[in-house]
């Protein structure tokens, strides 16, 4: 089965947040021409025990799990009857179920908060754990309705240190292409403090400006190289390269305010099962004003 045939997998639990994830995933499935697979993890048997074969009463946990899948499937079909939707209750905990489903998924989609989680919690524990363990891209659906509905016509990608073949960049280019919208590629730069701190220059201001210009040009060159391979064969994508001075997490959070999707890569260290989340990814997962895609990048 090729990557393009893999379904878009959505974790559902009946919460408002997961219903927003279903809506977003339906629209995404339409854009990419993908089937949609809804997954609900339930371990009702563990807590209620298997019912005796002669019993006609279904355990409440089983009834609820089936209801969640049925109602979310119906919601997806009502949003777009053309999407091929399937739903399944998996007898597992949510993190394990979704992580396993990710092995045969185009991407995993989750809401930002689960059922029964503390109000004010910035990001649900399941969403965070799934994002850290997945082998495929994970999209955490968050932000205002305008940002979730793709009304702003802009995908943002944070371009990190990885060389030209960055999976996050390729993912972002493909997203912008299918959405027919602009791609803003952001590379953050800063002048290290010691560049102009300990060595007084004859003309201090000019020296500082020169240093800034050098770092800005380096960031610009890095952007061009990072995008070169990804944009080949996609001339229709309007790519805007933005070298920006400042702390990366703040720059990307600001960019998320008027974006439909912000994409970042996360490294998978050799020999480690999980992804290494830096400050930027953590900040976006908890505070982004739009959906966030975390794309695993092998070390």
C-alpha positions as CSV (number, residue, x, y, z in Angstrom):
1,X,0.0,0.0,0.0
2,X,1.5,3.3,-1.1
3,X,1.7,6.4,1.1
4,X,-1.0,8.1,-1.0
5,X,-3.4,5.3,-0.3
6,X,-3.1,5.4,3.4
7,X,-6.1,7.0,5.2
8,X,-6.2,10.1,7.2
9,X,-6.7,8.8,10.8
10,X,-8.6,10.8,13.4
11,X,-8.8,10.0,17.1
12,X,-12.3,10.7,18.4
13,X,-13.6,10.6,22.0
14,X,-16.8,12.6,21.7
15,X,-15.4,15.8,23.1
16,X,-16.0,19.2,21.4
17,X,-12.3,19.2,20.6
18,X,-12.5,15.9,18.8
19,X,-15.6,17.0,16.8
20,X,-13.5,20.0,15.6
21,X,-10.8,17.5,14.6
22,X,-13.4,15.4,12.6
23,X,-14.5,18.5,10.7
24,X,-11.0,19.6,10.0
25,X,-10.0,16.0,8.9
26,X,-13.0,15.7,6.5
27,X,-11.9,18.9,4.7
28,X,-8.3,17.7,4.6
29,X,-9.3,14.3,3.3
30,X,-11.2,16.0,0.5
31,X,-8.2,18.2,-0.4
32,X,-5.9,15.1,-0.7
33,X,-8.5,12.7,-2.0
34,X,-8.0,10.3,0.9
35,X,-10.3,8.0,2.8
36,X,-11.0,8.9,6.4
37,X,-10.6,6.5,9.3
38,X,-12.1,7.4,12.7
39,X,-10.6,5.6,15.7
40,X,-12.0,5.5,19.2
41,X,-10.0,3.8,21.9
42,X,-12.0,2.1,24.7
43,X,-11.1,-0.4,27.3
44,X,-14.6,-0.9,28.6
45,X,-14.0,-4.7,28.9
46,X,-11.2,-4.1,31.4
47,X,-13.4,-2.1,33.7
48,X,-16.8,-3.8,33.2
49,X,-15.8,-7.3,32.4
50,X,-17.1,-9.4,29.5
51,X,-20.8,-9.9,29.7
52,X,-22.2,-13.4,30.1
53,X,-23.2,-15.0,26.8
54,X,-26.9,-15.2,28.0
55,X,-27.1,-11.5,28.9
56,X,-29.0,-9.2,26.5
57,X,-27.9,-6.0,28.3
58,X,-24.9,-4.4,26.6
59,X,-22.3,-2.9,29.0
60,X,-22.6,0.9,29.2
61,X,-18.9,1.3,28.1
62,X,-19.5,-0.7,24.9
63,X,-22.7,1.2,24.1
64,X,-20.9,4.6,24.7
65,X,-17.9,3.6,22.5
66,X,-20.1,2.5,19.7
67,X,-22.2,5.6,20.0
68,X,-19.1,7.9,19.8
69,X,-17.9,6.2,16.6
70,X,-21.4,6.1,15.0
71,X,-22.1,9.8,15.8
72,X,-18.7,11.0,14.6
73,X,-19.0,8.9,11.4
74,X,-22.4,10.4,10.8
75,X,-21.0,13.9,11.4
76,X,-18.2,13.3,8.8
77,X,-20.7,12.1,6.2
78,X,-22.9,15.1,6.7
79,X,-20.0,17.4,6.3
80,X,-19.1,15.9,3.0
81,X,-21.0,12.9,1.6
82,X,-18.3,12.3,-0.9
83,X,-15.6,11.2,1.6
84,X,-15.1,7.5,2.2
85,X,-15.4,7.1,6.0
86,X,-14.9,4.1,8.2
87,X,-14.9,4.0,12.0
88,X,-13.6,1.5,14.6
89,X,-13.5,1.0,18.3
90,X,-10.1,-0.3,19.4
91,X,-9.7,-2.1,22.7
92,X,-6.6,-0.2,23.8
93,X,-5.6,3.0,25.5
94,X,-5.8,6.1,23.3
95,X,-2.1,6.8,23.0
96,X,-1.2,3.2,22.0
97,X,-4.2,2.8,19.7
98,X,-3.4,6.0,17.8
99,X,0.3,5.4,17.7
100,X,-0.2,2.0,16.2
101,X,-2.7,3.4,13.7
102,X,-0.1,5.9,12.6
103,X,2.0,3.1,11.0
104,X,-0.6,3.0,8.2
105,X,-1.8,6.6,8.1
106,X,-1.1,9.5,5.8
107,X,-1.3,11.6,9.0
108,X,-2.9,11.4,12.5
109,X,-5.4,14.1,13.5
110,X,-6.3,14.8,17.1
111,X,-8.2,17.5,19.0
112,X,-6.3,19.7,21.4
113,X,-8.2,18.6,24.5
114,X,-9.8,15.3,25.5
115,X,-13.0,14.4,27.3
116,X,-13.0,15.0,31.0
117,X,-9.6,16.8,31.0
118,X,-9.1,19.8,33.2
119,X,-10.6,23.0,31.8
120,X,-7.7,25.4,31.1
121,X,-5.4,22.6,30.3
122,X,-3.5,23.9,27.3
123,X,-3.1,20.6,25.4
124,X,-4.5,17.2,26.2
125,X,-2.2,14.6,27.5
126,X,-3.2,12.1,24.8
127,X,-2.6,14.6,22.0
128,X,0.8,15.5,23.4
129,X,1.8,11.8,23.9
130,X,0.6,10.8,20.4
131,X,2.5,13.7,18.8
132,X,5.6,12.5,20.6
133,X,5.4,8.9,19.5
134,X,3.9,8.9,16.0
135,X,5.9,7.7,13.0
136,X,3.7,9.8,10.6
137,X,2.8,13.5,10.7
138,X,0.5,14.5,13.6
139,X,-1.9,17.4,13.2
140,X,-3.3,18.8,16.5
141,X,-6.4,20.8,15.5
142,X,-6.6,24.0,17.6
143,X,-7.3,27.7,17.1
144,X,-10.3,29.7,16.1
145,X,-12.9,28.6,13.6
146,X,-11.5,30.9,11.0
147,X,-8.0,29.3,11.4
148,X,-9.4,25.8,11.4
149,X,-11.5,26.3,8.3
150,X,-8.7,27.3,6.0
151,X,-10.1,30.8,5.4
152,X,-6.8,32.7,5.6
153,X,-5.0,31.2,2.6
154,X,-1.6,30.7,4.3
155,X,0.5,27.7,5.4
156,X,3.5,28.5,7.6
157,X,6.5,26.3,7.9
158,X,9.4,26.7,10.4
159,X,12.6,25.8,8.6
160,X,15.1,24.4,11.1
161,X,18.6,23.1,10.8
162,X,18.0,19.9,8.8
163,X,19.3,20.0,5.3
164,X,17.4,20.3,2.0
165,X,15.3,17.1,2.2
166,X,13.4,18.2,5.3
167,X,10.1,16.2,5.5
168,X,8.4,19.1,7.3
169,X,9.2,21.4,4.3
170,X,8.0,18.8,1.8
171,X,4.8,18.3,3.8
172,X,4.2,22.1,4.0
173,X,4.7,22.5,0.3
174,X,2.3,19.8,-0.5
175,X,-0.3,21.3,1.9
176,X,0.0,24.7,0.3
177,X,-0.3,23.1,-3.2
178,X,-3.5,21.2,-2.4
179,X,-5.0,24.2,-0.7
180,X,-3.9,26.5,-3.5
181,X,-2.6,29.0,-1.0
182,X,0.6,30.8,-0.1
183,X,3.4,29.1,1.7
184,X,5.4,31.2,4.2
185,X,8.7,29.6,4.9
186,X,10.2,31.1,8.1
187,X,13.8,30.9,9.1
188,X,14.7,32.6,12.3
189,X,18.1,34.3,12.9
190,X,19.8,36.1,15.7
191,X,23.1,37.8,16.2
192,X,24.9,36.0,19.0
193,X,25.5,38.4,21.9
194,X,29.3,37.9,21.8
195,X,29.5,39.1,18.2
196,X,29.3,42.7,19.3
197,X,29.6,42.4,23.1
198,X,33.3,41.9,24.0
199,X,35.0,43.4,21.0
200,X,34.4,47.1,20.6
201,X,34.4,48.1,16.9
202,X,35.6,51.4,15.5
203,X,32.1,52.2,14.4
204,X,30.0,50.1,16.7
205,X,26.6,50.7,15.1
206,X,27.9,49.8,11.6
207,X,29.6,46.7,13.0
208,X,26.4,45.6,14.6
209,X,24.5,46.3,11.3
210,X,27.1,44.3,9.4
211,X,26.8,41.3,11.7
212,X,23.0,41.5,11.4
213,X,23.2,41.6,7.6
214,X,25.5,38.6,7.6
215,X,23.1,36.5,9.7
216,X,20.1,37.6,7.7
217,X,21.8,36.6,4.5
218,X,22.7,33.3,5.9
219,X,19.1,32.7,6.9
220,X,17.9,33.7,3.5
221,X,20.4,31.3,1.8
222,X,19.4,28.5,4.1
223,X,15.7,29.1,3.1
224,X,16.5,28.9,-0.6
225,X,18.4,25.6,-0.2
226,X,15.8,24.1,2.1
227,X,13.0,24.8,-0.4
228,X,14.8,24.1,-3.6
229,X,14.1,20.3,-3.7
230,X,10.6,20.5,-2.2
231,X,9.2,23.0,-4.7
232,X,10.5,21.2,-7.8
233,X,7.5,20.3,-10.0
234,X,5.2,22.5,-8.0
235,X,5.5,25.9,-9.8
236,X,2.0,26.8,-8.7
237,X,2.9,27.1,-5.1
238,X,3.4,30.7,-4.1
239,X,6.4,30.5,-1.7
240,X,7.4,33.5,0.4
241,X,10.8,33.2,2.1
242,X,10.9,35.1,5.4
243,X,14.2,35.4,7.4
244,X,13.0,36.9,10.7
245,X,15.1,38.1,13.6
246,X,13.9,36.9,17.0
247,X,13.2,33.9,19.2
248,X,11.8,31.1,17.0
249,X,8.9,30.2,19.3
250,X,7.6,33.8,19.5
251,X,8.1,34.4,15.7
252,X,6.1,31.2,14.8
253,X,3.4,31.8,17.4
254,X,2.9,35.3,15.9
255,X,2.8,33.8,12.4
256,X,0.1,31.3,13.5
257,X,-2.4,34.0,14.2
258,X,-3.2,34.5,10.5
259,X,-2.4,31.0,9.2
260,X,-4.5,28.0,8.4
261,X,-1.7,25.6,9.4
262,X,1.8,25.8,10.9
263,X,4.2,23.0,10.2
264,X,7.3,22.1,12.2
265,X,9.7,19.1,12.1
266,X,10.7,17.1,15.1
267,X,13.8,14.9,15.3
268,X,13.7,11.3,16.0
269,X,17.0,10.5,17.7
270,X,18.7,7.3,16.8
271,X,17.8,4.5,19.2
272,X,15.0,6.6,20.9
273,X,11.3,5.7,20.5
274,X,10.0,9.2,20.9
275,X,10.5,12.5,19.1
276,X,12.6,15.3,20.7
277,X,10.4,18.3,21.2
278,X,12.2,21.6,21.5
279,X,10.9,24.8,22.8
280,X,9.4,25.8,19.5
281,X,7.3,22.6,19.0
282,X,6.1,22.7,22.6
283,X,5.1,26.4,22.4
284,X,3.1,25.8,19.2
285,X,1.4,22.6,20.4
286,X,0.2,24.5,23.5
287,X,-0.4,28.1,22.2
288,X,-0.7,28.1,18.4
289,X,-3.6,30.1,17.1
290,X,-4.1,27.6,14.2
291,X,-3.8,23.8,13.7
292,X,-0.2,22.5,14.1
293,X,1.4,19.7,12.0
294,X,4.4,18.0,13.6
295,X,6.4,16.0,11.0
296,X,8.9,13.4,12.2
297,X,12.4,14.0,10.8
298,X,14.8,11.0,11.1
299,X,18.1,12.0,12.6
